[in-house]
């Protein structure tokens, strides 16, 4: 049985993993912090880890990407996109929904989840203090643990409300109806899946020097080989200010000739190329 570490219990990571894995025999190992998710895989306590890396509204989860680059060497083995429905959860008091919201003085959740509900927080809970915590489930747990305090609420999944014996005070509070999060499965060995998925490759490319047209040269190679780029993002290398590498996602398997030829050309330009993974990609 495959052991899989993730943020949880009661998180969107857990909810999405159960949906994605389906009938695949697995054991979920809940962790409080994303560092623990990675470390469980590195230590061998888990075979694979579930990492949320991008959201429709908030973009990339930079901390998690930085872990993949700077802290661990764990290839991406699969990815999936999961629709996210945010809920305000807590304890139902007296009065109608407007009166209950007026009593909320503190809202706890993961920073990315809070960012997906900015408009709701601005218009419906302008009086409440927003408190970031390590996960959406941790926010719900704290609301339960601090039962003697009035006016606490969390933003998270319906599953976390059920897990911690809380009520949904307001449903579908995300700022956009097409809100979704991209999750990746990282670890030393691939997971055997019945579904093939769409081939995709994630790359980390570092330019040899910063000069006019340097990035253009790299992108021109992909264009010449007709390799479709579906995402490109810069992140600091942590070596010196103004020095960056580029995350690039490609709509192709690493083994295809156009991509392998493109990477050879890019390396001949003096660029450093690191393959973060070549894997099946699954939609919603």
N, C-alpha and C positions, 0 to 999 in steps of 0.2 A: 504493500500500500504506500502511495506517495504522500509524504508529509509536507505540508505547505504552510509556511509562516505568513502572517498578515496582521494588519492592525485590526483589533477586535477585542471582545466580541461585539456584535451589534452595529458594525460599521458598514459603509458602502463597499469597502474592500471585501468583506465577508459575503455580503449579499451578492455582489457581482461574481465572486469566485464560485459560489454555489451554482449560480446560473450558468456560468461558463463551463465548469467541470462536469455538471450533469451526472451521468452514470459512471464517470471515471472513478475508480476506487481511490479514495484520498482521506487524509486526516488533516484537519485544520488546526494550526497551532497559533492561537491568538497572542498578540504582542501589544504592549502599551505604546511603544515608541517605534518610529520607522527605523531607527538604528538597530533595535532589537530584531526587526524583521530581517535586515541584511545579515546581522551577526549570527542569527540562527542558521542561515544557509551556509555561511562561511565556516562555522564550527561543525557542521554536519548534523546538527540537531533537526534541521529541516532539509528536504531535498530541493525545494524551490520556494521562492518568495513572491508575494503579490505586491507590486509597487504602483500606486497611482502617479502618473507623470504629466498628465495634461488634461485641462478642462476647457470646455467650450467657451465659458465666460471668463475664466481667470488665466487661461493660457497655461504655460509650463509651470510645473511645480519644481522650482529651481533647486531647492534643498535636496530633493530626491534624485534629480539629474546629477548634482554634484557628488552625491554618494556613489553613483555608478561610475563616475570618472575618477574621483580622487581617493575614495576609501576602499573600494572593493574591485575585484576583477571577476564579475559574474555576468556571463552573456545573457542577452534576452532570448528566451526560448519560445515565446508566444505573446500575442497581444490581443486585447479585445476592447471594444467601446461599449460602455454601459450607460443607459439613460439614468439620470439622477433626479429624484424628486425630493426636495427639501421640505421639512416640516418643523414647525415650532412646537416643542414638546415640553410638558411640565405637569402641573396638577390643576385640574379644572376647579375654579372657585365659583362663587355665586355670581349671578348676573349673566348678561348676554356676552357674546364674544368680544365686543368692543370694551365692555367693562373689565373682562378678564385680562385683555391686553394692557389696559391702563394700569393694572397692578404689577406688571412685569417691570422689574428694576434692573435686572442683570441677565444677559444672554451669553451662554457659553457655547463655544464650538471651535472646530479647527479653523485656522485663518482662511484657508481656501473655501471652506463652506460659508463662512461669514461673507467672503467676497462675492459669492454667488447670490447673496440675498441683500445686497446693499440697498436696493430701492425699498424693499419691505421694511428693513430696519429704519431707513430714513423717514418713511411716510407713516408707518404704523407704530413704530417704537422709538420715536426720537428722544424720549426721556430715559431710555434704558442704557446702561453701561454695557459695552461689548467686551467680552473677556475671551481671548484666544487660549485654547488648550490643545493637547497633543493629538486628539482625534475627536470625531463627532460623538463616538460612543463614550469617551471620557467625559464630555460635557454632560451627557445624560446620566452617567454614573454619579457625577458630582451633585447633580440636582437631586437624585435620590438620597445620597449620603447626607446632604444638607437639608433634610426634610423639615427641620425645625425653623429654617429661615424662610421667610415669605418673599414672593416675587422673583423666584429663580426660574429660568427656562433655558432650554438648549435647542440648538438647530441640528437636526440629524434625520436618520431614517425611521420609518415606521417600525422596523424591526427593533431598533434600540429603545423605542418607547415601550414596546411589548416586553423586551428583556428586562427593563428596569422598572416595570410597573407604573409607567407614566401615561399621560393622556396627550393626544394631539390637539393643541390649542389652535393651530392654523395649518392647513395643508397646502402644498404646492406654492411655497413662498419664494421659489427661485425666480430670478429676474427675467429668465427667458424660458419658454416652454420646451425648447430643443436642447436643454442643458444635458450634457453627457460628459463622462470622464473616461480617459484612455488609461487602461491598466496594462502592465507588462508582467510577465512571469519570468523571473530571473533565477539562474542556477547553473550548475556545471553540466547537467544532462537534460536533454529534451524530454517533454512529456508526450507519451503516445496518445494521439487524439484521433478519433474517428473522422472528424471533419478536417479537410485539407487546409482550408483558409487561403487567403490571397498572399502570395510571396512578397516579403518586404525585408529591407535591410537598413539597419541604422549604423551610421558612420560618425566618427569623430575626426575631423580634419584640422590640422594645425598648419598654418602658412609658415614658410621659412623666414619671411621678413615682411614688414608692413611697408608696402610701396604702392603707388597708384596702379590700379588694375590687377592687383594680386588675386583678389577674390574672383574678379571677372575671368581670369585665366582658368581657374578651377571650374567655374560654372560653364565656361565655354567647352571644356572637355566633355562634361555630361551632355551638353546640348549636341555636340558633334556625334557622340555615340548614341544619341536618341534615348537617353536614360531619363526617365521622368522623376523629378524631385517633388516630393509631396510636403516637405517641411525643411526649413533651414533656420537655424537660430544660433546666435553668437553667445558665448559665455566666457568670462575672464579665465585665463590660465592659472592665475594666482602667482605668476612669476614676477610680473611687473605691470604697472598701470598702462593700459592701452594695448596689452597683449591678449589676444583672444584665440579660442578655437571655435569650430563650427560644428554643431549637431546637424547632420543631414540625413533625412529619411528618403529612401529610394523605393520606387514601386517595382522591385525586381529582386530575384534571388541572387545571392553572391556568386553562385555557380554559372550564371548566364554570361555569355561571351561579351556583350556590350558593357556590362558593369565591370567585369574583371579587366577588360581592356582599358576602361576609363580610369580605374584605380591605378593601373600600371603607369598610365600617362601622368596622372596627378603626382604619383611618387617621383616620377622622373623630373618634375618641376621642383623637387626639393621639399615637398609637403610631407608631413607625417600623417599616416592614415591608420586609424584604429577601428576595427570592426566591433561594434557593440553587440551585434547579433544579426543573424539572418533567419527569419522565422515566419510562421503563418500568422496572418492578421485576420481578425474576425470582426465584423460589424455588430450592430445591435441585433 
